[in-house]
Amino acid sequence: MPRWWPRRRGWPNSGSGRCPRGCCFSDPTPLGDPRGLFFGATVQAAQPKAQAGLMLDAARQGAQAGMMLSAGLKHAFEAKLIMSSNGYGGYTRSSYCEVNASARTGSGRGSGWAWAGTEDARRVDVAAAAGRAMDLAARGESPVAVEPGRYTVIIEPEALAQLLFMILRADTTSVMSARAAERGGVVFSNPEGGTRIGERMADPRVQFLYDPADPLMPFSPLNPMAMMRRTEWLRDGVLVNLMFDSHYADQHKLPVIPQPMKARLEIKGPTQTLEEMIAGTRRGIWIHRFSDPVLIDSPSLLLGGVTRDGTFLIEKGKVTRPVKNMRFSESPFYILSRLDAFGVPQRASERITCPRIRAHDFEFTALSDAI
């Protein structure tokens, strides 16, 4: 939801002054900050003195625990105005705040990382994020090596978000573009030509969508191509939409669908807590973060990378020891086709909301010396 919903005089049968196309730029009328967008509070929290105080407190936490701790605090603000001669446009403003913290034990043999972010800076707890990072570092001290191979894994939301983000990336992969899919060579390309719209891509419980009014991740609906509305990409595991730019939409007589900049992963069915997932795992790996996944194969969206900052072995329903980091080779769509359990969706990055999941046959290819 935007900060301002624009209005225009004179539209027939429009007591509110709304443009039939969605909204227009004349005579904007402020409606106040809707739930989820806290522009004023975040601006106030971004004052240098307030930021410095939070970061100094985090540094003291690290020193008192005898750990090396680094943290970054980000405040972002956006005002967006679109005006068009055909009457399309509007004005919104929004805000965002996040913190990430990295910790390493004094011996250098244990590391941890934690993140928190939302549109309301008052809800971003720097001290709590620093505490989680230090806890993971302490628990990850002196990891042992396990044989690479296929394992059941529990993937924390922040780690899963790193993999899902590769679906959204327009700068390098253009995965969500129908035009790119028709050219071939991306995961949504049909090998026989065209796109894979209508094909099953994941477990039938999987839903992948965006919604400007998402209570966990609201964003401005304004886009140069068209107003962004709730749009499903995967419905019941089936690809139902791709990004249709205005030229492509005109050619194929389809509605314009803008590139998704944010997305939510939902999975239908009963959810499990972390404790229940661990208890139900005979032997597996608990993953908290990956180190910068990279694209290996575009047609399958196969990714490679390394686990980082908190990797643990699960045996007979219990977390038994930290393990050395391992390289992996997986596609988000492979993982989403091997789901065993899942939790409640939560904010996992600036652009992704997703749950914790447990999946089987996750492929680890080699050990890594990374801490």
N, C-alpha and C positions, 0 to 999 in steps of 0.2 A: 504494500500500500504506500502511496506517495505522501509527502508532507502537504502538498497542495493538489487539490483536484481542480483543474481549470474549468471555466465556464464560458459560454458565449450567449449573448442575447439573441432572442428571436427565433430559436428553433421551434418549429411547430410541435404541439403536443409534448412539450418538455417543460413542465413546471419548474424543474430544477435548473434549467438552462443547459443541460447536458447535450453535447453534440451527438447525433446519431452514430457517428463513426467511433465513438468511444470517449474522446475528450478533445478540447480545442484550447487555443492559447489566449483567447481574449478574456479580460476581466477575471483573472484568477481569484478565487475566494478561499482564504485559509480555513481549513477545517480542524486544525490542531494536529498534534502528533498522534497518529493511530498506534495501537498496541504493536510493539515490536520495534518501532523506530524511535530512537531516543537521541536525536541530534543535539539538543541543547545540553543534556547531561554529559554526552561524550565530549563535546567541545570544552566544557568546564573541566572535565577530568584530564584533558590533554594539556593543561597548563604546565609549563616546565617544572615548577616547584612541586606540583602534585606527582608528576611522573618520576622526578628524581627521588622523592621520598619513598615511593614504592620500590624502586630499584635498589636503593640503599638498604632498605629492610631485607630484601632478598639476598643481597650480598652478605649481610650480617648473619642470616640463616646459614648460609654456606660455610662461613668462617667458624661459627659456633659448632657446626657438625664436623669440622675438619675436612671439608670437601672443597673441591674446585667447582664453582658454580658460575655460569654465565646465563644471562637472560636478556630477551629483547621484548620491548613493549611498543606496540603499534596502535596509533589512532588514525583513522582515515575518515574523511568527510567528502561528500559528493553533492553537488547541485547540478541538476540536469534540466536543460531547457531545449525543447524541440518545437520549431515553428515551421509550418508548411503552408503554401498558397492554396492547397486543397482543403484546408481546415484541420488537418491532423497535427497534433502536437500536445504539449503539456509541460508542466514544471514539477519536479520532485526534488527533495533533498533527503539524504540518508547519511548514516554514520556507521562506523565499525571499529571494534577494538579487539586486540588479541595479545596474548603473551605466550612466549615459548621459553622454556628453561632447560638447560643442559647441565648435568652434574657428573662429576667423576670423583671416585674415591681418592684418598691421599696416595694410595699405592699405584693408582692409574689402571687397576685391573677390573674396575667395575664402572659402568656408565649408565646413565638414565636420562630420559627426556620426557617432558610433559608440555601440554598445550591447553589453552582455554581461549575461546573467542565468542563474541556475540555483538549485536548492534548496540547494546547498552553497556557502556564502560563500567557502570556501577556493579555489574554482575561478574566482571573479570577479576578473579582473585589471584593476584600475583604470588602471594605467600603460599597459597594452596598448590599452585603449579610448581613452585620451587620445591615444596615438600614432597610432592609425588616424584619429581625427578630424582631427588636425593634418596628416596626410599627405593626406587628401582636400582639406582647405582649401588646402594649398600647390599641389596639382595642379589645383585649380579656379580659380586666380587668373586674372583678366581673361577671362571667358568671352565667346564670340562668339554672335551670334544665328543661328539656323537657321529656315527656314520651317516654321511649324506644318503638321501634316498627319498622315498615317498612317505609322508607322515600325515596323520590327522593334525590339523592346526586350529588353534583358537587365535583369531586375528582381531586385535583391538580396533575400534572404530577409526582412530587416527591413522593407523596403518592401512586399513582397507580404503580409506579416503585417498591415500596416495595412489593406489592402483586405479580407483574409479576416476580420478582426475584425468588420467590419460585418455579416457573416452571423450572428455570435454575439450581437450586442447585443440584449439583452432589454428594455432600458430605453426605447428609442425605436422600434425596428423590429419586434420580436417575430417575426423572420423564421423561426425554427425551430419555432414553435408550430403544431401541426396545427389548433388552434381558430382562430388568426388566419388561417391559410391558407384555411380553409373560409369565413370571413367575407369573404374576397376582398381584393385590393389589395396583396398581397405577392408576392414572387418565386416562392413555392411554391404560389400559388393557381392552380387551373385556371380559365381564363376561362369555361368552361362550368359551373363549380361544383365544389366539392370541392378536393382537394389534387392535387399533381402527383406523388405517390408512384407509382413505376413508370415515370416519364418520364426520358429522358436529359437531363441538365443540363450536361454537360461532356464533354471528351474521354474515350473509353472506358478510358483508362489511369488516370484520376483516382480516388483513394480519399480520402474525407474522414471522419474518425472521431475518437472519443476513447477513451482507455484509462487508468484510474487507475494501471495498472502500466507505463505508457509509460516506458522507460528514460531518455528525454530530458526528460520533463515529467511526473513522477509527481504524483498529487494524491489527496486523501482521497476514498474512495468514498462517504462518508456524505452523504446528502441527505435532507431532511425527507420527500420523497415516496417514495423507494425507493433501495436500494443501487445505486450507479452501477457499471456493468460496461462492458467493451469494447463499444462500440456504433458501428456504421457508419451514416453519414448518406448519403454517396454511395458506391456500390459499382460499380466499372467505369463511372463517370460517370453512373449512374442513381440517382435519389433513392429510397432504400429505407426511410427512417425520418424521423419528425419528433418533436418533443417532445409526449408524451401526458401531460397532468396526470392526477391520480387520477380526477377527475370525468369527463373525456373518455374515459379508459381504461375506466371502468365502463360508460359509455354505449355504447361500441363494442366491448366485450369484448376489449380489447387490454391488453398489459402496460404498466405505467407506465414511461415513459422520461423521466428528468429533463432539464431544459434544459441543453445543453452549455455549460459555462463555460470549457472549454479544448478545443482540437482540433488534430489532426495532418492535414496534407495529404501524401499519398504519391502518387507517380506510378510506375506499373509500367514496367519496360523499362530499357535501358542508360542509364546516367547519363553526363554530360559534366562536365568541369572548367570553371572560368571561362575558362581560356586556350583551351579547345576551342570554347566558345561564341563567344568573340570572334573566333577565327580563322574560324569558319563564318558570320560576319555580313558581308555585302557593304556595307550601309549601315544604321546603326541608332543607338539611343540607349541608354546604360548608366545606369540609375537606381538611386540608393542610398537615397532617402527621399522620402516625400511629406509635404506640409504639411496635416495634419488633414483627410483626405477627408470630404466631406459627402454626404448622400443627396440625389440630384436626383429620382429616379423610383423609387418603391417596387416597382411591379410587375416591373421589370427589375433592380432593385438597381443602377441606374445611379448612379455616384459622380462627383463632381467634386473637383478640388483642384489643387495646384501641386507640381511637383518641387522638391526642396530638397537642399542640402548634398552636392553631388557629382553632377553630371549631365554626361555626356561623349558626344562623337560618336565613332562607330566607322565607319571607312571601309576597305574592302578588307581586312578581317580584322585591323585595328589600331585601337587607341584613339588618335585624332589630336589632339583638343583639347577643352577644356571648353566647354560651351554654356550660354547663358542659360536660366534656368528657364522652363518652359512649363506652361500650364494643360492639364488633360486631362479627358476625359469617357469613362468606361469602367465596365463591370460586371465583377466578379470572374468571373462565369460566361461572359462573352464571352471574357475572357482565357484561362480554362481550357479553352475550346473551340478556341483557336488556338495550341496549344503546338507549338513546334519542337524544344525541348531542355530538359533539366532536370538538376539535380544531386542530391546526397544530402540528405535532410531534416536540418535542424538547428534548434536552439532559436532562434527569431526574435523572440519577445517573451514576456512573462509567460504569455500564454495561447495562443500559437500556435507550432507546430513545422511548418516547411515548407522546401522546397528553393529554391534560386535557379532561375529559369526564363528561357527565351527564347521570346518569342511574337511573332507578326506582326500587322500592322495595328492597332497600338495608336494611339488617336486623341488627338493634341494639337490643341487648339483655338485657342490664342493664346499669344503671348509674355507673360512676366511680368517685372516689375522686381525681384521678390524676390531677395535674395542667399542 
